[in-house]
Amino acid sequence: MTTPPLLQVRGLRVEFGGVPVVRDVDLTVPAGGALGLVGESGSGKSVTARSVLRLLRPGGRVTGGQVLFDGRDLLGLSEKRMRQVRGHDIAMVFQDPQSALNPVLTVGDQVAEALIVHGAGRRAARTRAAELLDLVGIPQARQRMDDHPHQFSGGMRQRVVIATALANRPRLLIADEPTTALDVTVQAQILRLLAGLRAELGVALLMITHDLGVVAETCDEAAVMYAGRIVENGPVRELFGHAAHPYTAALLRAAPRLDGDRSVRLPAITGAPPDPAALPPGCAFHPRCPIAVARCSAEQPPVTAVAAAHEAVLPAAYEAVLPAVHEAVLPAVHEAVLPAAHEAVPPGAHEAACWRPSEPFAEPAGDGPALHRAGGERLLTVAEVRVNVTGGRKRPVWAVDGVSLHVDAGETLGLVGESGCGKSTLARAIVGLRRADHGTVRADGDVRYVFQDPYASLNPRRTIRQTVSEALQAGGVTGAAARRRAAELMETVGLTEAHLERYPAAFSGGQRQRIGIARALATNPRLLILDEPVSALDVSVQAQVVNLLADLRDRLGLGYLFIAHDLAVVRHLSDRVAVMYLGRIVETGPAEQIYAKPRHPYTAALISAVPQGAANDGLVLRGDLPDPANPPSGCRFRTRCPIGADRGICAEKEPALGADGVACHFPGEVR
């Protein structure tokens, strides 16, 4: 007797404005299993997930296929019946917990509402809401039920969203980029929570993400999507260890790893994903594919089985994070008997849509050294800077509290830490966007800022020429000289003079960030402040921008203060690293030394939290960053510290950042 999958998507097709954006997608999620759906932005991942619950945005419609949940085709249900399914049988966790929660309702009321709409009484719903908030790890859940979303941290808000999704004990949880907006430490907590819920409640998981490390840690199987189509699917261990499709292999190679080789450039994927309205003929990936042949541009390859690899060995960085819980919670599932018209993807099958599956390909041409060892003159000196974010109207709140650092020519200093630790406030004080209340900032030459969001940092109503010319004019360059310099800047960042006449909407995220870098270079600065410059980009585009930054630094002798929460990217690009916690630097030193042997327990916890980290030692950082208006006595990290919580000196005396580069009473004692 066969056991049908819990969720079975067969031949799904979705259009927006008559343009196909999801094309013949097949997915299978067994009861209690976890499937990761990965791919670049615009590949169709979220549209596929929303189609399961029939929550497409205006203009979208399903034009074909089936979505079978426990044998029922959800696409054939009435809207009334579908409302009973949503939140009861299938629930969804969205990317941004801030926008997913109503700011004027208490969190308790919002969790209870999910129960009330499915028939629960108000008193029973309130009781169940408290139980759910406790289940997802909200401290003092009953007392905090009457708090509003703004009174919670980002990680706690995401826990509230998960509690709401679990309210009616759904059998399937769809998580759409549930950790993208979170710090690496909070991400680790949420991923561990999801794994625990699978084990405890038996809920199945469809994880939508662009983070391959998240898939390696949370999922049993993975499906890779490109240009609206599944190009490869199979068990995570086999797919990551022996990727059959060149796109999958390229994604894995482009992602920086904590155990990666810092001496070479990241192997970026050339080009950009195609426009769904103008897909290339044949295989949609062939214009970017390093092993494409004539057939690839003439015929679309079907999805076919991949011959089993003799030995599926994962890279060490991924092997380390595949939890044993996978085999504990995934029940035995047999292939379903389905109509021959569109066979389902059986769990465990490894398939790929490629004319040359598993074909090896060489490293991209031009992979040279990525790091130029610093040793130039001092460009930036920050000494004992303090920044009060209350503006002097109240008791001071020191978002930056006595920070000292320096950056030399040709050097990258990486600045890492959780959201709220003061990184961006410090950066803005350096360029004068915030006033430093104490201390000094000395810069040799011009300093420019590259912002995080390449979409919001460009005026949509101005051409790129107007945007760049404005920056040039600020530096005294006008007329014909400005036109020549604008063309040179475009070439410097890998674009062309023709791009100057276009508007921001015509560019991809990676291209927009290149334009932001070109604008910053307009006045020939010696130092760039890079505030999360790649966090909004896909892994493939991220690699392109990281390589560009390394090239510009080495060619022009620039100094970088590189702020990021992606520790693997920081390690790859940085010569030195400074770790910031609650307004202070707690550890600093050469990047290789910091990552190989962290001496502060906070640094060790940050590195351990990276999903793909081969250096993962099991250390999990619990709790949230304390309120900077009321920091703990003594060591500011002691309330979350695995070694100092019960030691008197940690509560009585604040450790100073010594000559050894660490502010800890017990450096190196990490357990």
C-alpha positions, 0 to 999 in steps of 0.5 A: 500500500502506498502513502501519498505525499502531503503536498503535491504540485504537478505541472503548475503554471502561473501568469502575470499580465499574460507573461508566464512566470511559473512554468510546469513546476512539480514539487513534493513534500511528504508528511513531516518532511522539509523541502527547500525551494531555492533560486535567485530573486525573480525565479518564481519561488514566492509565486509558487508558494503563494499559488499553493494557498491561492494568495497571488498578488493582483494580476496573477492567475494560475493557468494550469496544473494541480496543487494536491493537498492530502489528495484534494486539489486546492485549485478546485475548491471554492473560496469559502472552502479555501479560507478553511484551509488557510491557517488551519491545514496550511499556514504561511510565515512571511519574510518581514515580521514587522509588516506581517503584524498589525502594529495597533493590536497586541500580539496576544490578540493577533495569535488569538485571532487566528484561532477565533476565525476558525471557530474557537471561543475568545477565552479558549483562544487567549489561553491557547495563544499564551501556550503558543507564545510559550512554545515558540520561546517568548519569555514570560509569554503570559505577561507579554501577550498584552505587548504590541509588536514594536515592543519586541525585537525582530527575532521575537516578532518572527517567533510571534508570526510562527506562533500565529501560523501554528495556532490551528496545528497545521500539517504544512508550514510554508516559510517564505524567507523567514530569516532573511531580515534577521541577524545571524544569531537570531537566524540560528535561533529561528532555524533551531525553533523550526527544526524543533517544531518539526520534531515535536509536532510533526509539521511538514515544511516548505522553506523558500530561501536564497540562502543555501546554508539555511537549506543545508541545515533545515531541509531533507530535500531541495528544488532549485528554480531558475526562470520559473522552472525547476532545474534540479531537485533531490536529497540535500546531501546528494544535490549539494554534494553532486550538483547535476545542473550547472546553475546549482553548481554555480550557486554553490560555488558563488556563496562564500564559506567560512572555510573558503579560500580567501586568496581567490576571487569568488566564482561569480555567475556571469550576467543576470537572470532573464526577463520572463517576458523575453526568455531565451530559446532552449534552456533559459540558463544557456546564456550564462552557462559555462558548458552550454553547447548548440543544443542548449540554445535550440531545445529546452531540456526535460527533467530527467533522472540523474544517475546516482553518484558513487559517493555523495560527499558534501563539502565540509561546510555543509556536512557540518550542518546537516542535523541528525533530526532529518532522519528522526522526523522524516517518516518513510514515504513511498512513491504515490500512484499518480496519473501518467499524464504528469508524474509526481516527483517521488521523494528522494529522486535526484532529477535535473533539466540539463542536456549535460548533467553532472558535466564538470566545468573549469573555474571562471577565467580571470580568477586572480588573488582576491586580497591585497595585503594592506600596508599603506598610509593611515586614511581613517583614525577614530578615537574614543568616539561616543554618540548619544542618539537622544539628541541631548533632550533626555538621559543619554543613550550611547549607541556608540560608546568609546569606539576606536579604530583605524583603516589604512590605504588598500585595506578593508576593515570589516565591522560586524555585530547584531542589529542595534549594536551601533555599526551604522550609527558609527559609520554615519558619525564618521561621514558627518551624518550624525554628530559625535558627542565625544572623541575624534574622527580624522580622515585623510582625503575624501570619504564617501558612503555606499548605502545598503539598499540599491533600490532606495538610494537612487532617485527613480525620476533621474537618469543615471547620468543626472545622478552621477553628474550631481555627484561630480558637480559637488566635486567641482567637475562640470561640462565636458569633463563631467561627461567624460568622467561619468563614462569612465566611472561606468566603465570602472564598475563594469557598465557602459556609457549607454547605461547613463541614459537609463533610469534606475528601473531598467537595472537589476539590483546588482547593477544598481549597486554598481551605480551606487559605487560609481557615484561614490567614486565620482569625487576620487575618494580615498576611503569608502564606508560600505554599509551592508552593500551586498545584503539585499543581493542574491548570492550570484550578484553578491559575488560579482559586487564583492569581486568588484569591490576587491578589484577597485580597492587593489587597483585604486588603493582605496580603504574600506570600512565594510559593515555587514552581517554576513560573516562569510562575506566579511571574512572573504573581503576583509584584512582585519575585523572588529566585532561590536556589541552594544556600542563597544568593540569587544574583539579586533584583529586579523580576519584569519585569526579572528575566524580561526580562533575567536577569543571573545565568546560573542565572536565565537557565538556569531561564527557558530551561528552561521548555517554553513559554517564548518567552524560551528562548535554548537555555541548558540547565543540566546536572548536579545541585545540589551537596551542601550539605555540601560546596559548591564553592569560590568561586562555588557555581554554577561547576560547572554554569555555562556562563560560569564553569567555566574562570575562575579567579576563579569558583573562588577567590572567592565573589561577593557579592550587590551593590546591583545584585541579582546575585551573579556575577563576570560579571553579564549575560554569559550565553551 
